[in-house]
Amino acid sequence: MGLRDLLFGRSKLKEASTDQLFALSTARVTLETKLGLRSAGRAGICFKPLSAGEFAQAESELAELLAVAARDSGSLVSQSTDEHGFQWIVLEDPELEDLITTVHLVGTDLAARGFGAQLLAAVFRFEGRERPVYWIYGYKRAAFWPFIPTGEGKERDNAEELALKAQLEAELPVEQDLTRWLGLFGSPV
C-alpha cells in the first residue's frame, strides 16, 4: 500500500490462504473420538460477489472448475447466494477428506485466477451434539473457529465454542482473536 492509497482510503484486499485447510483432516480423529463430532457431509465456500465484468469472465471458468471438482471427488456441487448477497459454493459428500480436498481445490483455483481476495470463508458442518457445530476457516487469517448457533434468532453458544477451541487448538490453527469469530447465520451449509 502506497502513500496515495493511504491518503485516499484505498487498500488492497488481503489474499486468501488455503494452506491450513488440511489441518481439519488431521483433527478428524479427535473430533470423532474425543468430541463425538462427525462430518455432516456438507461444506461451503463463501466469497464476495464479483463485479459484472469479473463475473462474466469468471462465470464460465467457475462452472468448468466446479464440474471438474465434482467429477474428481464425486461430490455434489451447487451454487447459491445468501440474504446478504454473498455467493456460496456448497458441497455434499459423505467423506470429510473429499470435502476438504474439494474446498482446497476450488479455493486454490479461484486464487490462481486472481480472485483470492474475494474468498471469505470455508464452512464445514459437523453433527453429533444437540445442535450442529460448524468449523469455519477464515481465508484471510488462515485459521479456524467454531460456530454453534442455538437456533434462537442470532444467538450462539459461546461457552461451547470456547470449550471446542480449548480442546482442538493443539491440532487446528484456531483464531485467537475472538472478535474475528464471525457467525455465519443462515448459511446454506
C-alpha positions in Angstrom: 0.0 0.0 0.0 1.4 3.3 -1.1 1.0 6.9 0.2 -1.7 7.6 -2.3 -3.7 4.7 -1.1 -3.4 5.9 2.5 -4.5 9.4 1.6 -7.4 8.3 -0.5 -8.5 5.4 1.7 -7.9 2.7 -0.7 -6.3 -0.5 0.4 -5.7 -3.8 -1.4 -7.6 -6.8 -0.1 -5.6 -9.4 1.6 -5.1 -12.6 -0.5 -6.6 -15.9 0.6 -4.5 -18.7 2.2 -5.7 -22.2 1.7 -2.7 -23.9 3.2 -4.1 -24.7 6.7 -7.3 -26.3 5.5 -5.8 -29.8 5.7 -5.3 -29.4 9.4 -9.0 -30.3 9.7 -8.3 -33.7 8.2 -5.7 -34.4 10.9 -8.0 -33.2 13.6 -10.7 -35.7 12.5 -9.8 -38.4 15.0 -10.1 -36.0 17.9 -13.3 -34.6 16.5 -14.9 -38.1 16.2 -13.5 -40.0 19.2 -13.0 -37.4 21.8 -15.7 -34.9 20.9 -18.3 -37.1 19.3 -18.5 -34.9 16.2 -18.7 -36.4 12.7 -18.9 -34.7 9.4 -22.5 -33.9 8.3 -21.3 -34.4 4.7 -21.7 -30.6 3.9 -19.3 -27.8 3.4 -19.3 -24.5 1.6 -17.1 -21.7 0.3 -18.3 -18.1 0.8 -17.0 -15.3 -1.4 -17.7 -11.7 -2.2 -19.8 -11.2 -5.3 -17.8 -10.3 -8.3 -18.3 -7.1 -10.4 -20.2 -7.5 -13.6 -17.1 -7.6 -15.7 -15.3 -10.0 -13.4 -18.3 -12.2 -13.1 -18.7 -12.5 -16.9 -15.1 -13.7 -17.2 -15.2 -16.0 -14.2 -18.7 -17.5 -14.6 -17.8 -20.0 -17.3 -14.4 -20.7 -15.6 -16.1 -21.3 -12.3 -18.7 -23.6 -13.8 -15.9 -25.6 -15.5 -13.9 -25.8 -12.3 -16.9 -27.0 -10.3 -17.7 -29.7 -12.9 -14.1 -31.0 -12.7 -14.1 -30.8 -8.8 -17.4 -32.7 -8.7 -16.2 -35.3 -11.1 -12.9 -35.9 -9.4 -14.2 -36.1 -5.9 -17.7 -37.5 -6.5 -19.1 -34.5 -4.6 -22.4 -32.9 -5.4 -21.7 -29.2 -6.0 -24.2 -26.3 -6.2 -24.1 -22.5 -6.0 -26.3 -20.1 -4.2 -26.5 -16.5 -2.9 -27.3 -15.7 0.7 -29.5 -13.0 2.1 -26.5 -10.6 2.4 -25.6 -11.1 -1.3 -22.6 -13.3 -0.7 -22.1 -16.2 -3.1 -21.7 -19.7 -2.0 -20.4 -22.9 -3.4 -22.0 -25.7 -1.5 -20.5 -29.3 -1.5 -22.1 -32.5 -0.4 -20.0 -35.6 0.1 -20.1 -38.2 2.9 -16.3 -38.2 3.2 -14.7 -35.3 5.1 -11.4 -35.7 3.2 -13.2 -35.3 -0.1 -14.9 -32.1 1.2 -11.6 -30.7 2.4 -9.8 -31.6 -0.8 -12.6 -30.1 -3.0 -12.8 -26.9 -0.9 -9.0 -26.6 -1.2 -9.1 -27.2 -5.0 -11.8 -24.6 -5.6 -10.2 -22.0 -3.3 -6.7 -22.5 -4.8 -8.0 -22.3 -8.3 -10.0 -19.1 -7.6 -6.9 -17.6 -6.0 -4.8 -18.6 -9.0 -7.3 -16.9 -11.4 -6.9 -13.7 -9.4 -10.0 -14.0 -7.2 -8.2 -14.9 -3.9 -9.1 -11.5 -2.4 -12.8 -12.4 -2.9 -12.6 -15.6 -0.8 -14.0 -15.1 2.7 -14.5 -18.4 4.5 -14.9 -22.1 4.1 -17.5 -23.8 6.4 -17.6 -27.4 7.5 -20.7 -28.8 9.2 -20.5 -31.4 11.9 -23.2 -33.4 13.8 -23.2 -35.5 17.0 -24.4 -32.9 19.5 -27.7 -31.3 20.4 -27.1 -28.7 17.7 -24.9 -28.6 14.6 -21.3 -27.5 15.0 -19.6 -25.5 12.3 -15.9 -25.1 11.9 -15.3 -22.0 9.9 -12.0 -21.4 8.1 -11.2 -17.7 7.5 -9.1 -17.4 4.3 -7.6 -14.1 5.3 -6.4 -15.2 8.7 -5.6 -18.9 7.7 -7.3 -20.0 10.9 -10.4 -21.9 12.1 -13.1 -21.0 14.7 -16.1 -22.9 15.9 -19.6 -21.6 15.4 -22.7 -23.1 17.2 -26.0 -21.3 16.5 -28.6 -22.0 19.2 -31.5 -21.8 16.7 -33.0 -18.9 18.6 -32.6 -15.8 16.3 -28.9 -14.7 16.0 -27.8 -16.4 19.3 -24.9 -18.7 19.6 -23.5 -21.0 22.3 -20.3 -19.0 23.2 -19.4 -21.3 26.1 -19.5 -24.4 23.9 -17.5 -22.6 21.2 -14.8 -21.7 23.8 -14.7 -25.3 25.1 -14.2 -26.6 21.5 -11.4 -24.0 21.0 -9.6 -25.3 24.1 -10.0 -28.9 23.0 -8.8 -28.5 19.4 -6.3 -25.6 19.4 -3.4 -28.0 19.7 -4.4 -29.7 16.4 -6.0 -26.9 14.5 -4.8 -23.3 13.8 -7.6 -21.6 15.8 -8.2 -17.9 15.5 -7.0 -16.4 18.8 -8.8 -13.0 18.3 -12.4 -13.9 19.4 -13.7 -10.7 17.8 -13.0 -12.3 14.5 -15.2 -15.3 15.2 -17.9 -14.3 12.8 -21.2 -16.3 13.0 -22.5 -17.3 9.6 -26.1 -17.4 10.4 -28.3 -18.6 7.6 -25.5 -20.1 5.6 -26.7 -22.8 3.0 -24.4 -25.3 4.7 
